[in-house]
Amino acid sequence: MERITVDLPKEWLTVADICEYMGVSTFVVTSQLRSGTLPAVKFGREWRVARRDFEDWINEQRAQARARQVEGSG
């Protein structure tokens, strides 16, 4: 499985950046941030996610989904 790379020009992504990239609502992204599933730092009321952490998270989610599919088909 080829690794997904996030082709965004920033090292630190905002919630809006991630929402636009993934095509999801702010609720979806902030729930992942609040739960600690998606690593981030918070500056006041603003979340920031390192692009590399976001890439790692996407690829991990993808690998887990693939593993669940394999388990379910066996």
N, C-alpha and C positions, 0 to 999 in steps of 0.2 A: 504494500500500500504506500503510495507516494505521500510524503509529508506536505501538508498544507502550509503555505507561507502567506502571511498577511502583507500585502503590498500597499502599505500606507506610509506616507513620508514622515510620520511622527514616531518618536521613541516612546512617548506616553500618550495613551488614548483616553478620551473622555467617554462618558456613558453614551453621548450622542454619536460619537465615532463608531462605537461598537454596535449601537442600534442600527445605524445606517448600513454598516458592513454586513450584519447578519440579517437585516430586514425584520427586526423584532421591536417590540415596544420597550420603553424605559422600565416598565414594571418587570419584564422578563430579565433584563440585565441587572437591575438593582437587587432583585431577589437572589441572583447568583452571587452578587457582591456581598450582600448582608449575610448570607449563609457561609461565606468563606470559601465556597466552591471555586470561584474565580478569584485568584489572588489580586489584591489591589491595595492602594494606600488612599487615605482620605485626608484632604486638605480642607479644613473647615467643613463645609457642606458638599464639597466636590470630590468625586471619586476619580482616581487616575489608575490606569492599568498599563503596565509595561507591555509594549508590543510583543516582546519575546514571551512573556508570561501568557498573553492572550493566544499566541500561536501554540504554545505547549498545551494550554487548556483545550483548545479546539481539537488538536490531534489526540489528546488523551480521551476526550469524549467520543471521538470517532472510533478509536480502538476499542473502547468499552462497548459501544453499540455493536461493533462487528463481532466481538466475543459473545455477546448475548445472542446474536443471530445464529452463530455457530452452535452454541449450547442448545438453543431452541430447535434446531433442525436435526439434532442428533438423537 
